[in-house]
């Protein structure tokens, strides 16, 4: 069985479409699956939307993405775990490629990423560069990561010392344990961080990381891109 694990904090706007895409992909491939939404201290209709879309809700009060992902994994029953962000759409070609990779011996992996609403030339160029970097370094973007349950247990799951970058640490841990792949197929995720945070804010975070290294990732203090109150995204994409 496959367990889809979706961490969510105040995701009433995005969650329904993301869950619909997971149901559709799994049904197209005739899979046995379960869908868990890990509701992390939401103050909106996130848990209600999860239930309306056939998901089991796991309630936590972490405000910590690594801990939230791990909580979902602990409550899941599948032998293949697929971690999907609440603003990400997964289609059958991607899901089928992940299953084929595991059947061929991979213990986990990730995918390419395509952004919804990524329209400007600088945004598209940034995504092409990031995509190349992820593939070259063997790092799975956090919006779509999969692994066997055995590999998750062996690596200890997502490293809870990190409030961001947990996907990088988990990718490297899995790669040390066995064959880790970055699929050609792409997950479709929201470009809202690029639209609602300025280039200057992104650059400041990069500068802090350059000066302080991973210490920046061990506190919410400088991680507003993930933990600040979500800004209005009028495009809705």
Phi, psi and omega per residue, in radians:
X1 nan 2.571 3.090
X2 -1.777 2.347 3.047
X3 -1.906 2.028 2.987
X4 -1.553 2.184 -3.081
X5 -2.078 2.022 -3.021
X6 -2.070 1.801 3.051
X7 -1.277 2.447 -3.052
X8 -2.627 2.289 2.996
X9 -2.303 1.990 3.138
X10 0.884 1.012 -3.072
X11 -1.987 0.540 -3.088
X12 -1.057 -0.451 -3.090
X13 -1.345 -0.629 -3.013
X14 -1.790 -0.496 -2.867
X15 -1.076 -0.765 -3.048
X16 -0.999 -0.823 -3.133
X17 -1.146 -0.626 3.132
X18 -1.155 -0.756 3.121
X19 -1.169 -0.665 3.089
X20 -1.041 -0.716 3.140
X21 -1.141 -0.663 3.129
X22 -1.159 -0.799 3.074
X23 -0.989 -0.834 -3.075
X24 -1.097 -0.754 -3.136
X25 -1.129 -0.783 -3.114
X26 -1.160 -0.681 3.133
X27 -1.231 -0.646 3.105
X28 -1.074 -0.595 3.135
X29 -1.603 0.036 3.125
X30 0.981 0.845 -3.093
X31 -1.645 2.662 2.945
X32 -1.589 2.112 -2.991
X33 -2.628 2.861 2.975
X34 -2.297 2.719 -3.078
X35 -2.227 2.040 -3.136
X36 -2.009 2.258 2.972
X37 -1.869 2.093 3.122
X38 -1.622 1.732 -3.060
X39 -1.442 1.900 -3.057
X40 -1.754 1.520 3.002
X41 1.029 0.686 3.119
X42 -1.248 2.558 3.064
X43 -1.956 0.213 -3.132
X44 -2.107 -2.702 -3.060
X45 -1.542 0.288 -3.114
X46 -0.891 -0.932 -3.112
X47 -1.119 -0.626 3.121
X48 -1.142 -0.742 3.121
X49 -1.114 -0.676 3.098
X50 -1.023 -0.829 3.139
X51 -1.113 -0.752 3.135
X52 -1.047 -0.459 -3.129
X53 -1.800 0.374 2.974
X54 1.361 0.365 3.131
X55 -1.723 2.673 2.969
X56 -1.566 2.295 -3.084
X57 -1.681 2.242 2.997
X58 -1.919 2.002 -3.072
X59 -1.603 2.240 3.069
X60 -2.355 2.920 3.096
X61 -2.315 1.066 -3.034
X62 -1.724 -0.820 -2.913
X63 0.839 0.889 -3.057
X64 -2.724 1.886 -2.948
X65 -1.104 -0.686 -3.137
X66 -1.119 -0.784 3.136
X67 -1.141 -0.627 3.136
X68 -1.162 -0.783 3.082
X69 -1.052 -0.787 -3.125
X70 -1.110 -0.667 3.118
X71 -1.062 -0.716 3.094
X72 -1.121 -0.731 3.137
X73 -1.088 -0.685 -3.134
X74 -1.134 -0.502 -3.106
X75 -1.619 -0.032 -3.067
X76 -1.580 2.901 -3.071
X77 -2.122 -0.134 -3.041
X78 -1.334 2.822 3.033
X79 -1.676 -0.101 2.955
X80 -2.183 2.162 -3.104
X81 -1.818 2.261 3.115
X82 -2.157 1.963 -3.123
X83 -1.648 2.122 -3.048
X84 -2.273 2.273 3.090
X85 -1.215 2.694 -3.042
X86 -1.231 -0.204 3.102
X87 -1.913 0.404 -3.028
X88 -2.059 2.392 3.101
X89 -1.852 2.307 -3.130
X90 -2.054 2.234 -3.131
X91 -1.898 2.943 -2.984
X92 -1.091 -0.584 -3.131
X93 -1.120 -0.704 3.104
X94 -1.188 -0.833 -3.120
X95 -1.097 -0.728 3.105
X96 -1.103 -0.661 3.110
X97 -1.144 -0.668 3.107
X98 -1.117 -0.775 3.135
X99 -1.126 -0.723 3.116
X100 -1.092 -0.662 3.122
X101 -1.119 -0.740 3.114
X102 -1.152 -0.741 3.108
X103 -1.056 -0.503 -3.138
X104 -1.510 -0.011 3.049
X105 2.054 -0.074 3.092
X106 -1.235 2.534 3.062
X107 -1.660 -0.156 3.130
X108 3.057 3.123 3.127
X109 3.019 -2.970 3.134
X110 -2.520 -2.818 -3.026
X111 -2.535 2.926 2.914
X112 -1.214 2.919 -3.099
X113 -2.290 2.361 2.985
X114 -2.131 2.350 -3.039
X115 -1.673 2.297 2.987
X116 -1.354 2.280 3.102
X117 1.417 0.244 3.099
X118 -1.555 1.707 -2.950
X119 -1.948 -0.600 -3.038
X120 -1.331 2.712 3.131
X121 -1.056 -0.794 3.109
X122 -1.049 -0.684 3.114
X123 -1.114 -0.781 -3.130
X124 -1.141 -0.686 3.129
X125 -1.142 -0.721 3.123
X126 -1.081 -0.702 -3.131
X127 -1.214 -0.640 3.070
X128 -1.090 -0.739 3.132
X129 -1.148 -0.801 3.139
X130 -1.094 -0.718 3.120
X131 -1.049 -0.748 3.094
X132 -1.108 -0.729 -3.119
X133 -1.139 -0.762 3.123
X134 -1.036 -0.791 -3.097
X135 -1.191 -0.734 -3.106
X136 -1.132 -0.605 -3.105
X137 -1.651 -0.110 3.139
X138 1.250 0.559 -3.136
X139 -1.820 2.339 3.113
X140 -1.609 2.161 3.013
X141 -1.028 2.506 -2.999
X142 -1.159 -0.250 -3.094
X143 -1.227 -0.344 3.110
X144 -2.649 1.870 3.086
X145 -2.351 2.385 3.101
X146 -2.269 2.676 3.078
X147 -2.833 2.801 3.015
X148 -1.285 2.736 3.096
X149 -1.107 -0.650 3.119
X150 -1.050 -0.720 3.127
X151 -1.200 -0.679 3.102
X152 -1.050 -0.792 -3.135
X153 -1.144 -0.753 -3.091
X154 -1.118 -0.608 -3.111
X155 -1.550 -0.208 -3.101
X156 1.472 0.139 3.103
X157 1.370 -2.768 -3.122
X158 -1.300 2.403 -3.075
X159 -1.295 1.966 -3.050
X160 -1.414 0.130 2.971
X161 -1.314 -0.299 -3.031
X162 -1.914 2.323 3.046
X163 -1.578 -0.228 3.015
X164 -2.677 2.840 -3.077
X165 1.349 0.123 3.119
X166 -1.121 -0.466 3.098
X167 -1.194 -0.647 3.098
X168 -1.137 -0.847 -3.136
X169 -1.079 -0.701 -3.124
X170 -1.199 -0.722 3.088
X171 -1.009 -0.796 -3.115
X172 -1.178 -0.663 3.108
X173 -1.120 -0.760 3.117
X174 -1.126 -0.716 -3.135
X175 -1.103 -0.559 3.077
X176 -1.226 -0.440 -3.052
X177 -1.558 -0.495 -3.092
X178 -3.077 -2.834 -3.081
X179 -1.333 2.130 -3.092
X180 -2.117 2.275 -3.006
X181 -2.121 2.624 2.938
X182 -1.962 1.969 -3.042
X183 -1.269 2.692 3.025
X184 -1.278 -0.588 3.121
X185 -1.064 2.668 -3.004
X186 -2.053 2.508 2.914
X187 -1.554 2.549 -3.138
X188 -1.836 1.980 -3.046
X189 -2.226 2.907 -3.054
X190 -1.308 2.536 3.062
X191 -1.664 0.365 -2.973
X192 -1.095 -0.559 3.114
X193 -1.121 -0.645 3.117
X194 -1.221 -0.539 -3.091
X195 -1.476 -0.583 -2.995
X196 -1.770 -0.188 3.011
X197 -2.044 2.419 -3.052
X198 -1.297 2.856 3.055
X199 -1.031 -0.669 -3.139
X200 -1.078 -0.706 3.129
X201 -1.146 -0.705 3.079
X202 -1.111 -0.732 -3.119
X203 -1.174 -0.640 3.105
X204 -1.078 -0.695 3.115
X205 -1.129 -0.738 3.109
X206 -1.076 -0.721 3.131
X207 -1.112 -0.795 3.109
X208 -1.038 -0.724 3.121
X209 -1.118 -0.704 3.115
X210 -1.094 -0.610 -3.106
X211 -1.449 -0.649 -3.005
X212 -1.985 -0.144 3.107
X213 1.153 -2.598 -3.039
X214 -1.126 -0.245 3.103
X215 -1.038 -0.533 3.122
X216 -1.079 -0.538 -3.052
X217 -1.473 -0.046 -3.061
X218 -1.745 0.205 3.093
X219 -2.586 2.615 3.080
X220 -1.301 -0.178 -2.922
X221 -0.931 -0.774 -3.070
X222 -1.901 0.325 -3.032
X223 -1.981 0.821 -3.113
X224 -1.071 -0.479 3.138
X225 -1.028 -0.464 3.140
X226 -1.853 -0.594 -2.919
X227 -2.015 -0.143 3.082
X228 -1.244 2.825 3.043
X229 -0.980 2.260 -3.056
X230 -1.109 2.317 -3.137
X231 -1.457 2.706 -3.126
X232 -1.136 2.351 3.118
X233 -2.131 1.578 -2.973
X234 -1.196 -0.263 -3.126
X235 -1.270 -0.491 3.127
X236 1.261 0.109 -3.110
X237 -1.582 nan nan
